[in-house]
Amino acid sequence: MEDNFYNPSMTSSAGFRFSRKVLGPWTLIVLFLFNSCASFRMPSVPGITPPGEDEEVKISREFRREARKQLKFVSNLEVQRYVENVGRRLLSVMGPQQFNYRYFVIEESELNAFSVPGGSIYLYTGLLDRMRSTDELASVMAHETIHAKNHHMVRMSGLDPVSILGILGAVAAARSGAGSQAALMVGEGISAARQIGYTRQLEMEADTLGLKYMAEAGYDPQAMLGFQKTMLKEQTLSPIDVPRYLLDHPLTQDRIANVELMIRSMKPSEAVAEGPDPIKKIQTLVRIETNKADAVIAEQKQIISQAPKNSEPYQLLGIAYFSKGMWQEARENLERARALNPQSPGIDWDLGRLYTRLKNYSSAHAAFDRALARRSDEALTDVYLGELYEQESDLRGAAGAYLNASNLAPLWDKPVHQLGLVYGKLNRLGDAYYYLGKSLVLEDEDEKAIPNYEKAIKISGENSPRAQVIKEELKIVKARKK
């Protein structure tokens, strides 16, 4: 191969786990946005207009880039896809989208969630851990999505326009290296933000529209009411130790009464049936990622002793054993789970990955085929299948699986990155550099993406149809730098 194709600085997809760095000016932006999730109407000031949609998209992208340096993102692929799928299901009933919405999970025990202008939604693992159902999570995600969709942050009242424009100025200053100037401008924004309170109007709007859309998407609207009542009780009983989410979104009886009224006015509708709620599995995967596998094992053994015919504790126990490299124990429990619940694609995912690890390739293929037969539109199955093909040294099969996954989930960087690596092994360097560049764009690493695109164009031939397509994408990426 020409060029150092496997240079980690060029191809790394390390977009989900980062250690905490020395805090810099961007930390102020993080703090400002954390404290500004609920929002307000911008006062009219001669000669100054609120940020437009393009500016919101820039804020979202720059925030994601810096958040990856400051925060620890959950790396588990199934957790990522779960949250993304809830978000996509909500967006499917919201009409044309102004942004490419992105949903992320932050490894942090606080109960919190927030949205950033431009469509980036962040959920803390502490919030996930408190959810009693996916419907409850959907109620929070719908609320946060409405904050972004309806431009709530830029509809601020009582907030000096310098504060909003200061964020944009800080973005530009940070990009140009003027760190002290960026810190000063964002500092002014924070100073102004501390003088305002949250408006009931926009919180009500997020509740009302969020409830409407979650119901249309097939989630139970009662879940929003249940979650709010639980949070209001906690807010009332522990006013000194209120969760962060309630500080950003203070609950009132008026908000709950509004939700109750909305639910009563809704036409009865049937929830979308998708099998058992996966929330407990997602919570278990998060706990395992935070080094709590031993606690999971002890808990699930206790549950099995009380409910030996329930497939879920066997599955969760098998997952925990898998994480510890206890392959035989993992296999026994996962196969027991499937015997009790043979229709679960989630159990087949777990078995397929385990059989892949044990090099029992025929059983792994059978497990993934069963998962695909029940749900052919889930990109995660194709990613796991791609990993299986790679282990079998079937690189063409792997490329096909990753390509299908990227088509099903075009904003997910994992399959695109793997596709680039596989094409590199196949010595298809034009395709390899193109997909690696594309994965870096999805990780908001534009500077690293550009040379990959340029190499892809050179290898493909400057005047080839393929190069023309890549040039158009490159033009968009370069334009974002201006």
Secondary structure, DSSP 8 states (H G I E B T S, - for coil): --S-TT-HHHH----S--------HHHHHHHHHHTTSS------BTTB----HHHHHHHHHHHHHHHHHHS-B---HHHHHHHHHHHHHHHTTS-S-SS--EEEEE--SS--EEEETTTEEEEEHHHHHH-SSHHHHHHHHHHHHHHHHTT-TTS-SSS-HHHHHHHHHHHHHHHHT-HHHHHHHHHHHHHHHTT----HHHHHHHHHHHHHHHHHTT--THHHHHHHHHHHHHHHH-STT--HHHHHS---HHHHHHHHHHHHHS--------SS-THHHHHHHHHHHTT-HHHHHHHHHHHHHH-TT-HHHHHHHHHHHHHTT-HHHHHHHHHHHHHH-TT-HHHHHHHHHHHHHTT-HHHHHHHHHHHHHH-TT-HHHHHHHHHHHHHTT-HHHHHHHHHHHHHH-TT-HHHHHHHHHHHHHTT-HHHHHHHHHHHHHHTT-HHHHHHHHHHHHHHH-TTSHHHHHHHHHHHHHHHTT-
